[in-house]
Amino acid sequence: MKNIRDKTITVEILLRNMTIAQSIALEDMMATWMQLGHAGASRWTSFFADGDGNFHPEILYNGHTPQKTRFLEEEDTWFGSDYKIDFDSIGWKIHDDDTTRVLEIKRSRLLPVVWGTFKFLIKCWIKDTKMKIRLNKIKRKSKKCEKLPISEVTCEPAESPDETCDCDQRS
């Protein structure tokens, strides 16, 4: 087998459930990666994943759900609340491991990526359809409530703080 140490692959990443601002920020970061790569410069880049906010992405990586690497321990990537991963640390661990490289190449081939993407999109379509059905049911119930007669109780301002209005006594 020929040396595959420097072989490159195409990676397909599908991100779903992103806000416009998150999408713009990710695109900018990836443009920065390209700029740094073409300039031959090395810098840490980061993205604030605001999971307690509205950042809840659904991600497909080469047709499958992303997985944590087996080549790094948690203490190799987490520094306090900062996550940093250096691909060179993985590169050195698989330096002479062509079996791992072949496996990754197979995982990035067109058929597994297309099949995984197809399954992901079908699941998303089903999830979206269920949500639309639920929202339509809520909308129909809301319209029924609008049509119900509302008792016409008029409230006059109370003359004393102990006095209550007829509408306060409705249940």
DODO-222075 format. One line per 10 residues: number of its first residue (from 1); their letters; for each residue x, y, z of N, C-alpha, C. Coordinates in Angstrom, 3 decimals, decimal comma. Example, Ala and Ser with C-alpha at 12.3 -4.5 7.8 and 13.67 -1.06 7.14 Angstrom:
1 = as = 13,190 -5,690 7,800 12,300 -4,500 7,800 13,200 -3,300 7,800; 12,850 -2,250 7,080 13,670 -1,060 7,140 12,900 0,030 7,870;
This chain:
1 = mknirdktit = 0,842 -1,178 0,000 0,000 0,000 0,000 0,892 1,248 0,000; 0,489 2,232 -0,802 1,289 3,457 -0,856 1,087 4,287 0,409; 2,005 5,198 0,634 1,957 6,052 1,824 0,740 6,974 1,745; -0,126 6,885 2,736 -1,328 7,730 2,745 -1,280 8,771 3,861; -0,111 8,984 4,418 0,039 9,916 5,530 -0,411 11,333 5,171; -0,129 11,771 3,941 -0,462 13,139 3,546 -1,715 13,226 2,688; -2,490 12,146 2,617 -3,713 12,157 1,821 -4,727 13,096 2,454; -5,408 13,847 1,614 -6,478 14,721 2,103 -7,822 14,148 1,655; -8,856 14,478 2,387 -10,205 14,010 2,072 -11,142 15,213 2,054; -12,299 15,004 1,477 -13,343 16,023 1,498 -14,265 15,702 2,664;
11 = veillrnmti = -14,604 16,716 3,420 -15,478 16,555 4,570 -16,758 17,342 4,305; -17,885 16,670 4,463 -19,188 17,307 4,289 -19,785 17,545 5,670; -20,080 18,802 5,972 -20,670 19,154 7,262 -22,003 19,842 6,994; -23,041 19,342 7,634 -24,370 19,925 7,510 -24,777 20,415 8,894; -25,081 21,695 8,991 -25,516 22,288 10,260 -26,962 22,730 10,105; -27,753 22,391 11,083 -29,175 22,725 11,067 -29,531 23,365 12,400; -30,588 24,155 12,393 -31,072 24,813 13,603 -30,111 25,914 14,055; -29,644 26,699 13,108 -28,723 27,796 13,383 -29,455 29,119 13,165; -29,151 30,097 13,997 -29,700 31,434 13,762 -28,859 32,102 12,670; -29,358 33,191 12,141 -28,624 33,933 11,107 -27,281 34,405 11,670;
21 = aqsialedmm = -27,292 34,930 12,881 -26,048 35,434 13,492 -25,030 34,306 13,683; -25,491 33,138 14,128 -24,584 32,003 14,314 -23,992 31,559 12,978; -24,813 31,550 11,950 -24,360 31,167 10,617 -23,288 32,134 10,102; -23,529 33,423 10,273 -22,564 34,438 9,829 -21,246 34,281 10,591; -21,337 34,055 11,903 -20,126 33,908 12,719 -19,318 32,681 12,305; -19,994 31,553 12,064 -19,292 30,339 11,645 -18,640 30,518 10,276; -19,367 31,165 9,366 -18,787 31,403 8,043 -17,549 32,280 8,144; -17,617 33,305 8,987 -16,463 34,185 9,183 -15,280 33,402 9,761; -15,549 32,534 10,732 -14,468 31,754 11,325 -13,828 30,832 10,283; -14,652 30,210 9,446 -14,098 29,327 8,420 -13,316 30,114 7,369;
31 = atwmqlghag = -13,779 31,319 7,059 -13,016 32,176 6,146 -11,668 32,536 6,770; -11,665 32,735 8,080 -10,411 33,014 8,796 -9,495 31,805 8,737; -10,044 30,586 8,878 -9,235 29,372 8,754 -8,551 29,327 7,396; -9,324 29,614 6,343 -8,758 29,592 4,995 -7,669 30,652 4,847; -7,930 31,842 5,372 -6,957 32,935 5,305 -5,659 32,543 6,015; -5,778 31,987 7,209 -4,592 31,568 7,963 -3,843 30,448 7,236; -4,589 29,485 6,688 -3,972 28,377 5,967 -3,205 28,834 4,738; -3,793 29,773 3,987 -3,126 30,265 2,784 -1,951 31,177 3,115; -2,010 31,824 4,255 -0,918 32,717 4,648 0,199 31,968 5,375; -0,044 30,720 5,729 0,950 29,958 6,479 1,080 30,434 7,909;
41 = asrwtsffad = -0,017 30,936 8,469 -0,013 31,468 9,833 -0,758 30,499 10,757; -0,330 30,433 11,998 -0,964 29,565 12,998 -1,543 30,422 14,122; -2,832 30,276 14,370 -3,512 31,013 15,429 -4,623 30,140 15,988; -4,941 30,343 17,271 -6,128 29,720 17,835 -7,331 30,513 17,355; -8,376 29,823 16,955 -9,640 30,472 16,612 -10,701 29,823 17,487; -11,755 30,535 17,783 -12,774 29,940 18,643 -14,153 30,477 18,298; -15,148 29,772 18,770 -16,551 30,105 18,565 -17,249 29,890 19,895; -17,986 30,867 20,370 -18,672 30,742 21,649 -19,956 29,950 21,450; -19,995 28,726 21,965 -21,163 27,853 21,847 -22,085 28,120 23,035; -23,048 29,005 22,835 -23,931 29,462 23,903 -25,104 28,499 24,080;
51 = gdgnfhpeil = -24,805 27,325 24,636 -25,807 26,276 24,800 -26,918 26,621 25,760; -26,676 27,532 26,707 -27,778 27,930 27,588 -28,565 29,072 26,958; -28,145 29,506 25,794 -28,886 30,481 24,986 -29,625 29,735 23,883; -29,533 30,264 22,664 -30,273 29,645 21,566 -29,378 28,836 20,624; -28,195 28,441 21,072 -27,304 27,639 20,241 -27,549 26,162 20,508; -28,313 25,532 19,632 -28,652 24,108 19,749 -28,561 23,474 18,359; -27,343 23,380 17,813 -27,227 22,883 16,430 -27,504 21,386 16,313; -27,975 21,016 15,148 -28,059 19,612 14,760 -27,002 19,485 13,669; -26,050 18,572 13,853 -24,900 18,513 12,961 -24,761 17,116 12,369; -24,443 17,105 11,096 -24,131 15,867 10,405 -22,717 16,026 9,847;
61 = ynghtpqktr = -21,862 15,080 10,166 -20,465 15,120 9,729 -20,203 13,898 8,851; -19,977 14,135 7,586 -19,759 13,037 6,628 -20,834 11,958 6,730; -22,074 12,379 6,876 -23,188 11,439 6,884 -23,486 10,785 8,220; -22,793 11,187 9,292 -23,073 10,606 10,612 -23,002 11,699 11,683; -23,549 11,383 12,834 -23,493 12,309 13,964 -22,041 12,436 14,424; -21,552 13,652 14,659 -20,163 13,818 15,109 -19,886 13,051 16,400; -18,664 12,549 16,507 -18,267 11,783 17,684 -16,974 12,352 18,254; -16,811 12,216 19,551 -15,562 12,623 20,197 -14,453 11,682 19,746; -13,230 12,202 19,622 -12,117 11,371 19,187 -11,636 10,453 20,298; -11,166 9,307 19,907 -10,596 8,364 20,879 -9,115 8,630 21,088;
71 = fleeedtwfg = -8,555 9,578 20,343 -7,113 9,828 20,401 -6,710 10,863 21,444; -7,683 11,562 21,991 -7,381 12,577 22,998 -8,236 12,370 24,231; -7,645 12,622 25,382 -8,381 12,597 26,639 -8,992 13,976 26,869; -9,971 14,030 27,749 -10,640 15,296 28,031 -9,659 16,367 28,517; -8,678 15,977 29,329 -7,714 16,960 29,842 -6,789 17,496 28,741; -6,783 16,824 27,581 -5,990 17,310 26,447 -6,707 18,417 25,678; -8,008 18,541 25,890 -8,787 19,511 25,112 -9,462 20,595 25,949; -9,748 20,318 27,223 -10,426 21,299 28,062 -9,428 21,978 28,996; -9,430 23,296 28,953 -8,569 24,117 29,804 -9,479 25,089 30,549; -9,920 24,668 31,733 -10,936 25,447 32,439 -12,231 25,321 31,655;
81 = sdykidfdsi = -12,798 26,451 31,260 -14,028 26,418 30,466 -13,744 26,551 28,966; -12,471 26,534 28,584 -12,097 26,660 27,175 -11,771 25,296 26,580; -12,341 25,032 25,423 -12,061 23,804 24,684 -11,117 24,159 23,542; -9,990 23,489 23,466 -9,019 23,709 22,398 -8,553 22,353 21,891; -8,561 22,185 20,583 -8,089 20,927 20,003 -7,080 21,258 18,908; -5,944 20,623 18,972 -4,875 20,824 18,002 -4,753 19,552 17,171; -5,030 19,659 15,874 -5,000 18,460 15,039 -3,617 17,824 14,969; -2,567 18,585 15,228 -1,217 18,001 15,231 -1,057 16,957 16,337; -1,724 17,165 17,479 -1,615 16,177 18,556 -2,241 14,853 18,129; -3,280 14,908 17,319 -3,868 13,675 16,771 -2,954 13,124 15,681;
91 = gwkihdddtt = -2,439 14,024 14,860 -1,553 13,616 13,768 -0,354 12,813 14,248; 0,239 13,225 15,346 1,391 12,495 15,878 0,982 11,132 16,438; -0,245 11,060 17,000 -0,697 9,771 17,551 -1,007 8,753 16,455; -1,386 9,239 15,265 -1,680 8,306 14,167 -0,573 8,342 13,099; 0,579 8,891 13,446 1,684 9,076 12,499 1,991 7,823 11,691; 2,079 6,684 12,311 2,398 5,443 11,619 1,214 4,471 11,575; 0,017 4,990 11,778 -1,175 4,141 11,868 -2,008 4,252 10,586; -1,615 3,507 9,548 -2,346 3,559 8,278 -3,737 2,946 8,389; -3,940 2,050 9,347 -5,261 1,436 9,534 -6,298 2,503 9,872; -5,948 3,424 10,764 -6,858 4,510 11,132 -7,112 5,416 9,940;
101 = rvleikrsrl = -6,068 5,709 9,196 -6,226 6,567 8,014 -7,162 5,922 6,985; -6,989 4,634 6,738 -7,838 3,928 5,776 -9,288 3,950 6,247; -9,510 3,727 7,534 -10,866 3,763 8,093 -11,502 5,137 7,886; -10,763 6,198 8,169 -11,292 7,556 7,988 -11,565 7,861 6,517; -10,703 7,359 5,625 -10,918 7,550 4,189 -12,201 6,849 3,759; -12,417 5,623 4,248 -13,637 4,884 3,909 -14,883 5,605 4,417; -14,787 6,160 5,606 -15,939 6,883 6,193 -16,273 8,144 5,411; -15,302 8,678 4,668 -15,542 9,928 3,942 -15,914 9,699 2,477; -16,056 8,444 2,070 -16,428 8,156 0,683 -17,850 8,585 0,407; -18,145 8,781 -0,846 -19,410 9,362 -1,283 -20,645 8,583 -0,820;
111 = lpvvwgtfkf = -20,669 7,279 -1,005 -21,873 6,518 -0,677 -22,248 6,606 0,807; -21,326 6,379 1,767 -21,720 6,518 3,174 -22,165 7,944 3,528; -21,521 8,937 2,924 -21,884 10,330 3,212 -23,275 10,635 2,668; -23,534 10,237 1,424 -24,844 10,498 0,811 -25,942 9,738 1,549; -25,715 8,464 1,873 -26,717 7,658 2,576 -27,016 8,246 3,959; -25,967 8,601 4,695 -26,162 9,192 6,019 -26,887 10,526 5,943; -26,546 11,332 4,944 -27,199 12,632 4,758 -28,668 12,436 4,420; -28,954 11,480 3,553 -30,335 11,178 3,177 -31,157 10,787 4,407; -30,618 9,889 5,241 -31,321 9,469 6,464 -31,542 10,663 7,398; -30,524 11,507 7,557 -30,619 12,684 8,420 -31,720 13,623 7,920;
121 = likcwikdtk = -31,748 13,873 6,609 -32,745 14,787 6,049 -34,157 14,230 6,181; -34,312 12,920 6,032 -35,634 12,302 6,223 -36,078 12,471 7,673; -35,163 12,217 8,639 -35,497 12,404 10,060 -35,892 13,853 10,334; -35,149 14,802 9,753 -35,462 16,224 9,951 -36,818 16,565 9,351; -37,124 16,010 8,164 -38,399 16,266 7,519 -39,539 15,737 8,392; -39,366 14,534 8,943 -40,396 13,952 9,822 -40,568 14,819 11,066; -39,463 15,234 11,658 -39,510 16,095 12,860 -40,220 17,411 12,546; -39,874 18,026 11,423 -40,510 19,287 11,028 -41,998 19,104 10,747; -42,363 17,994 10,099 -43,770 17,729 9,789 -44,574 17,549 11,074; -44,020 16,796 12,032 -44,700 16,623 13,325 -44,901 17,969 14,013;
131 = mkirlnkikr = -43,887 18,826 13,954 -43,993 20,144 14,582 -45,073 20,981 13,892; -45,137 20,934 12,562 -46,170 21,682 11,837 -47,559 21,180 12,192; -47,703 19,864 12,330 -49,006 19,297 12,716 -49,403 19,794 14,104; -48,460 19,764 15,048 -48,742 20,268 16,407 -49,127 21,740 16,380; -48,389 22,533 15,612 -48,682 23,968 15,542 -50,045 24,227 14,908; -50,409 23,436 13,884 -51,731 23,592 13,270 -52,838 23,240 14,253; -52,632 22,196 15,079 -53,628 21,841 16,093 -53,797 22,979 17,096; -52,683 23,551 17,519 -52,738 24,678 18,467 -53,451 25,860 17,829; -53,156 26,113 16,565 -53,779 27,238 15,863 -55,284 27,035 15,752; -55,720 25,783 15,418 -57,147 25,497 15,319 -57,845 25,666 16,665;
141 = kskkceklpi = -57,221 25,187 17,745 -57,805 25,351 19,080 -57,903 26,822 19,435; -56,895 27,581 19,052 -56,890 29,017 19,338 -58,034 29,713 18,608; -58,291 29,306 17,354 -59,388 29,916 16,594 -60,732 29,565 17,209; -60,869 28,328 17,730 -62,117 27,928 18,396 -62,345 28,796 19,625; -61,282 29,083 20,363 -61,402 29,911 21,562 -61,824 31,321 21,208; -61,341 31,844 20,084 -61,700 33,195 19,666 -63,189 33,288 19,356; -63,793 32,185 18,879 -65,199 32,185 18,488 -66,131 32,046 19,682; -65,622 31,602 20,835 -66,470 31,438 22,009 -66,964 32,791 22,492; -68,237 32,846 22,906 -68,764 34,137 23,403 -68,121 34,502 24,740; -67,829 35,744 24,868 -67,246 36,249 26,112 -68,356 36,978 26,846;
151 = sevtcepaes = -68,552 36,625 28,120 -69,613 37,287 28,875 -69,279 38,766 28,994; -70,312 39,529 28,786 -70,083 40,966 28,794 -70,282 41,506 30,197; -69,221 41,508 30,932 -69,237 42,041 32,280 -68,481 43,349 32,225; -69,117 44,380 32,622 -68,437 45,671 32,647 -68,025 45,963 34,068; -66,876 46,512 34,190 -66,352 46,807 35,513 -66,357 48,305 35,734; -66,934 48,652 36,811 -66,867 50,041 37,246 -65,734 50,130 38,254; -65,035 51,228 38,294 -63,962 51,348 39,277 -64,516 51,189 40,696; -63,807 50,469 41,508 -64,233 50,223 42,890 -64,155 51,514 43,675; -65,172 51,693 44,532 -65,196 52,919 45,313 -64,299 52,823 46,535; -64,113 51,627 47,055 -63,215 51,470 48,190 -62,309 50,272 47,935;
161 = pdetcdcdqr = -61,135 50,209 48,584 -60,205 49,100 48,344 -60,768 47,732 48,712; -61,780 47,678 49,608 -62,343 46,398 50,011 -63,374 45,879 49,019; -63,849 46,772 48,140 -64,883 46,417 47,195 -64,270 45,661 46,013; -64,964 44,620 45,518 -64,467 43,893 44,355 -65,396 44,086 43,185; -64,848 43,891 42,008 -65,590 44,054 40,772 -66,203 42,709 40,383; -67,297 42,705 39,620 -67,926 41,477 39,146 -66,933 40,609 38,347; -66,060 41,263 37,580 -65,139 40,470 36,745 -64,076 39,787 37,580; -63,806 40,239 38,781 -62,851 39,591 39,642 -63,408 38,295 40,213; -64,727 38,161 40,173 -65,373 36,989 40,754 -65,613 35,905 39,715; -65,331 36,181 38,439 -65,475 35,159 37,391 -64,397 34,119 37,550;
171 = s = -64,703 32,887 37,159 -63,667 31,854 37,221 -63,339 31,384 35,827;
